[in-house]
Every structure is written in structure tokens, then in C-alpha cells.
Amino acid sequence: MVNAEATSDRRTRQRAPAAHAAGLGATKLNPFGDLHTLQHLSARLARALRGVFEPLLRREVRVWAEPLVVQRFGDYRTERADGLTAWLPLVMSPQGATGLCVLDGVFVLELLDLFFGGTGAAPATIPLEFSPAAEAIVGKIGAAIAAPLRAAWEPLARIDFTPTRVEVNAAMLSTDTDDAMIVTRFGLAAGDAKPVFIDLLYPVTALKPHAPTLTGKVLDKQEADPAWRTSLTRAAMNVRFPIRSVLAEPVVPLSMLMNLKPGDVIPISFGPEVPVMVGKDCLGRGTVGTSNGHAAVRLTSIARFDDEGPDA
């Protein structure tokens, strides 16, 4: 199985790149060229998948996206050796196409053992089919992946992903062996453990309407427009903050508080300097006095906002 024989710990696999050259007289397998944006989308999704699998594995994991490829579904099936595999169809709306989430069967059985309080060990003899409980675990994973998958696609297209019933026989899927699929692979590893790989497959025909955005290059850095920067700075400088000074905060027992009457005096004391607050943060300290006939505070020190407090 492709996922079982990893040649390195992460981020590499011995497969052809995404851009394919069409044979003479054959239909071009990859009409997109370099799928820069989709690769960037997969990297974003990889970060979100940590929140899906860490609760199931009960430990912190590293998740990364490997270089995507485009290949016929039949070739992809041949690439995976015989063994228990979870083929979970993901209905893509409104396209009406069907993607796939492919999970290694041993990994599913390990998750099942963890779910029921075990150590995460797969059976010594791997069965030929999933039990109803194992199918439920696959469905749970599919439902958990659907939300971050939809969120990752949101900047490019509004696509909903709905998992259906898991299959163990790829021949029972509606996907034809000649269908071109974009294969995105994600690696999961905890500590020094051997990584596990999860594949998400998208039909090429379903993504053709989004070709312009999928092939656009992602710019890592771009200079902001000077006029926009100036307007943003001016708007930020005009934001208003309430400032208050705390002269004293006396503490009295409840018995005294209950017996207070008009005319009673609550003694207070404060030092030569009082704090000046902006929200919950201390702007600085100052002395109490008057200015132009009004009570005022003269700042004697300003807090450095880049300093970290003792609890930071």
C-alpha cells in the first residue's frame, strides 16, 4: 500500500509531480498545469486537520500536506496494495460530483481501539471488512473533516462536502477507473512514530470551473498601496479610548456596608502617585492636582507596552 511504505518521515513521496504531459492523441490528464493555489489550500487544511485527529489520537500530532498529483483513478487504485482500506465518498455540492477520503484500514482499527479506551493497537489479524463500529468511526472522521475542508475552500469557491457510506471495495464506488483525480495527501505523525497518510481526492471535471483560481500563483509578500496605508493609519490614530485614574479602592466588611447612612465617612488613603488606566491596562502613574481650575493628573511615568508582566 502506498501509505504503508513511506520512504521518509515526512514531506516526501516518490511520485510524479502534478503537471503531466499528454500522450499523442490522448486526452490531457491534467488541464490545469501547476496547481499553486490548491497546494496552498492543502497546506492550510493540514493545519486545521490537527484539531480533527488530536482528540481521536489523544496526543499532539504533526500534520503536513505533501505535493499533490493528478492521475487516473484506476492508476491510483493500482498504486495501493491489497489490504483493508476505507473509501469514503464525499458529495461535493453544488457541483454534484463526488470526491473521496481514503484511509488506511489499520489506522481506522487503531482509532477504534482508542475510542473504546484501548491503547490504539490494531488486531493481530486484519479483517477483510469493517465492523459497524469501525464504519461509524470512519463516518465520524468524514463529518469532522467536512467542516475544515469547506472552510479551506471558502476563499476560492463555496463547496459543501457531505460524507456518505464507507466502502471497502473500490469497485463499488461510482468513480470510474478512467476518471482523472487530483490526489492531495496529508501526513500525520506523533513524536517519533511512523507517519500515517490520508488522501483526499477531487475529480478534475468538478474543479474545471475553478481553473483560473486554482492555477494562480500565491504571492508570499506584496507591498500595500500607499494611499490605503495612509488612510488606515489615519483611521487608527483617530480611535478613541477612555482614560481613568484610580485614586483609591477601599475595602470594608459587609457589616459596615449594610449599616452605611447618609453622612457616614469611608476613610481612604493613597500614595503620592496614582495609576492611570486605559481599559484594563496601566498607561502610567501620576500625581493628583489641578489644571485651569479642573482636577487633573500629571503623568510622572509611562508604562512600556513592550514589557511583559510577571504573569506573561
C-alpha positions in Angstrom: 0.0 0.0 0.0 1.3 3.4 -0.9 0.5 4.8 2.6 2.2 1.9 4.3 5.6 2.1 2.7 6.8 5.7 3.5 10.4 6.2 2.4 10.9 9.1 4.8 9.4 10.6 7.9 7.5 13.3 6.1 7.0 15.7 3.3 8.4 13.5 0.5 7.0 10.7 -1.7 8.3 9.1 -4.8 5.5 10.1 -7.2 5.2 12.2 -10.3 4.6 16.0 -10.0 1.1 17.5 -10.6 1.9 18.7 -14.2 1.6 15.8 -16.7 2.4 15.7 -20.4 -0.4 14.3 -22.5 0.4 11.4 -24.9 -0.1 11.8 -28.6 -3.8 11.5 -29.4 -4.8 11.1 -25.7 -6.9 13.3 -23.6 -4.8 15.6 -21.4 -5.0 14.2 -17.9 -4.3 17.5 -16.1 -5.8 20.5 -17.9 -4.7 22.9 -15.1 -0.9 22.9 -15.2 0.7 23.8 -11.9 -2.0 23.9 -9.2 -0.3 26.5 -7.0 -3.4 27.7 -5.2 -4.7 24.2 -4.5 -1.3 23.2 -3.0 -1.5 26.3 -0.8 -5.1 25.4 0.2 -3.9 21.9 1.2 -1.3 23.4 3.4 -4.0 25.5 5.2 -6.2 22.4 5.5 -3.3 20.5 7.1 -3.1 22.9 10.0 -6.9 22.5 10.6 -6.7 18.7 10.5 -4.7 18.7 13.7 -7.9 19.7 15.5 -9.7 16.7 13.9 -7.2 13.9 14.8 -5.6 15.1 18.0 -8.8 14.4 20.0 -9.1 10.9 18.4 -5.4 10.1 18.9 -5.3 11.7 22.4 -2.0 13.2 21.7 -0.3 16.0 19.8 0.4 15.3 16.2 2.2 17.0 13.3 0.2 17.3 10.1 1.6 18.3 6.7 0.5 18.4 3.1 2.6 16.6 0.5 2.9 17.6 -3.1 -0.3 16.9 -5.0 -0.5 14.8 -8.1 -3.1 14.2 -10.9 -3.7 10.7 -12.0 -6.4 8.3 -13.3 -8.4 6.7 -10.6 -7.5 3.3 -11.9 -3.8 4.1 -11.5 -4.4 5.3 -8.0 -6.2 2.1 -7.1 -3.3 0.0 -8.6 -0.8 2.1 -6.6 -2.4 0.9 -3.4 -1.5 -2.7 -2.5 -4.2 -5.1 -1.4 -5.4 -4.6 2.1 -8.3 -3.2 4.1 -9.0 0.4 3.0 -11.8 2.8 3.9 -13.1 4.6 0.7 -15.4 7.3 2.0 -17.3 9.2 -0.8 -17.7 13.0 -0.2 -20.5 14.5 -2.2 -19.5 18.0 -3.4 -22.4 20.5 -3.6 -23.5 22.2 -5.7 -21.2 20.6 -8.3 -22.9 17.2 -7.8 -19.5 15.5 -8.1 -18.1 13.0 -5.6 -14.7 13.3 -4.0 -13.1 10.7 -1.8 -11.4 10.4 1.6 -9.2 7.4 1.7 -8.0 6.0 5.0 -5.7 3.0 5.7 -7.7 0.2 7.4 -5.1 -0.4 10.1 -5.2 3.2 11.1 -9.0 3.1 11.3 -8.8 0.0 13.6 -6.2 1.7 15.8 -8.6 4.7 16.2 -11.4 2.3 17.0 -9.4 0.7 19.8 -8.5 4.2 21.2 -12.2 5.2 21.1 -13.2 2.3 23.3 -10.4 3.0 25.8 -7.7 0.8 24.4 -4.0 1.6 23.7 -4.5 2.1 20.0 -3.4 -1.3 18.9 -4.8 -2.9 15.7 -5.8 -6.6 15.8 -3.1 -9.2 15.1 -5.2 -10.4 12.1 -6.6 -7.6 10.0 -10.2 -8.4 8.9 -11.4 -8.2 5.4 -14.3 -5.9 6.2 -15.1 -3.2 8.8 -17.4 -3.8 11.7 -20.3 -1.4 12.1 -18.4 0.3 14.9 -15.4 0.8 12.5 -17.7 2.2 9.8 -19.1 4.6 12.4 -15.6 5.8 13.2 -14.9 6.5 9.5 -18.2 8.4 9.3 -17.2 10.4 12.3 -13.9 11.3 10.7 -15.6 12.3 7.5 -18.0 14.5 9.3 -15.2 16.1 11.2 -13.1 16.7 8.1 -16.0 18.2 6.2 -16.1 21.5 8.2 -12.4 22.5 7.9 -12.4 21.3 4.3 -15.3 23.6 3.5 -13.6 26.5 5.3 -10.3 25.9 3.4 -12.2 26.1 0.1 -14.2 29.2 1.1 -11.8 31.8 -0.4 -11.9 30.0 -3.7 -15.4 28.5 -4.0 -18.4 27.7 -1.9 -18.3 23.9 -1.8 -20.0 21.7 0.8 -18.7 18.2 1.4 -21.1 15.6 2.7 -19.7 12.1 3.6 -21.9 9.1 2.6 -21.4 5.4 3.3 -17.9 4.0 3.5 -16.9 1.2 1.1 -14.1 -1.4 1.4 -14.3 -2.4 -2.2 -13.2 0.5 -4.6 -15.1 -1.3 -7.4 -18.4 -0.4 -5.7 -17.7 3.3 -6.0 -19.4 5.5 -8.6 -15.9 6.8 -9.7 -14.8 5.3 -13.0 -11.3 4.0 -13.4 -10.6 6.4 -16.2 -11.7 9.5 -14.3 -8.9 12.0 -13.7 -8.5 12.8 -10.0 -6.4 15.3 -8.1 -4.8 13.5 -5.2 -3.9 15.5 -2.1 -2.0 13.6 0.6 -1.7 14.5 4.3 0.8 13.0 6.7 0.1 12.6 10.4 2.9 11.8 12.9 3.1 11.8 16.6 6.6 12.1 18.1 8.9 9.5 16.5 6.1 7.2 15.4 5.9 6.2 11.8 3.6 8.6 9.8 0.2 7.7 8.6 -1.2 9.2 5.4 -4.7 10.3 4.5 -5.7 11.0 0.9 -8.4 13.5 -0.3 -9.3 13.0 -4.0 -11.1 15.6 -6.1 -12.5 14.9 -9.6 -10.8 17.0 -12.2 -14.1 17.6 -14.0 -15.7 19.1 -10.9 -12.8 21.7 -10.5 -12.6 22.8 -14.1 -14.9 25.8 -13.5 -12.4 27.0 -10.9 -9.3 26.6 -13.1 -8.3 30.3 -13.1 -8.1 30.5 -9.3 -6.6 27.0 -8.8 -3.6 27.8 -11.1 -2.9 31.3 -9.9 0.4 31.8 -8.1 0.3 32.6 -4.4 2.3 35.7 -3.5 4.1 35.4 -0.2 4.6 39.2 0.1 3.0 42.2 -1.6 3.6 45.9 -0.8 0.5 47.7 0.4 -0.9 50.6 -1.5 0.5 53.8 0.0 -2.9 55.6 -0.1 -4.6 52.7 1.6 -1.8 52.5 4.2 -2.1 56.3 4.9 -5.9 56.0 5.3 -5.6 53.0 7.6 -3.0 54.9 9.8 -5.2 58.0 10.0 -8.3 55.9 10.9 -6.3 54.0 13.6 -4.9 57.3 15.1 -8.5 58.6 15.5 -9.7 55.7 17.6 -10.8 57.0 21.0 -10.0 55.3 24.3 -11.5 56.1 27.7 -8.8 57.0 30.3 -9.5 56.8 34.1 -7.4 57.3 37.2 -8.0 55.1 40.3 -7.5 57.3 43.4 -8.4 54.6 45.9 -10.1 51.3 46.3 -11.1 50.9 49.9 -12.2 47.6 51.3 -14.9 47.4 54.0 -16.6 44.5 55.7 -20.2 43.6 54.8 -21.5 44.6 58.2 -20.2 48.2 57.7 -21.6 48.2 54.2 -25.1 47.2 55.4 -25.1 49.9 58.1 -24.0 52.8 56.0 -26.1 56.0 56.2 -26.0 59.4 54.5 -23.2 61.4 56.2 -21.1 58.4 57.1 -17.4 58.7 56.1 -15.4 56.0 54.4 -11.7 56.7 55.0 -9.4 56.3 52.0 -5.7 56.6 51.6 -3.5 56.8 48.6 0.2 57.4 47.9 1.8 60.3 46.2 1.2 58.7 42.8 -2.0 57.1 41.3 -2.3 54.7 38.4 -3.7 56.0 35.1 -5.6 53.3 33.3 -6.7 52.7 29.6 -9.2 49.9 29.8 -7.6 47.2 31.9 -4.1 48.3 31.1 -2.0 50.7 33.1 -0.8 53.6 30.9 1.4 55.0 33.6 1.4 56.8 37.0 0.9 60.4 38.0 0.2 62.9 40.8 -3.2 64.4 41.5 -3.5 68.2 41.2 -5.4 70.9 39.3 -5.2 72.5 35.8 -7.2 75.5 34.7 -9.5 75.1 37.7 -10.2 71.4 37.0 -8.9 68.3 38.8 -6.1 66.7 36.8 -3.4 64.1 36.9 0.2 65.0 35.9 1.9 61.9 34.4 5.2 61.1 36.1 5.9 57.8 34.3 4.7 56.0 31.2 4.4 52.2 31.1 6.4 50.5 28.3 3.9 48.4 26.4 6.5 46.0 25.1 7.4 44.9 28.6 6.0 41.6 29.7 4.4 41.4 33.1 5.3 38.7 35.6 2.4 36.6 34.5 3.2 36.8 30.8 
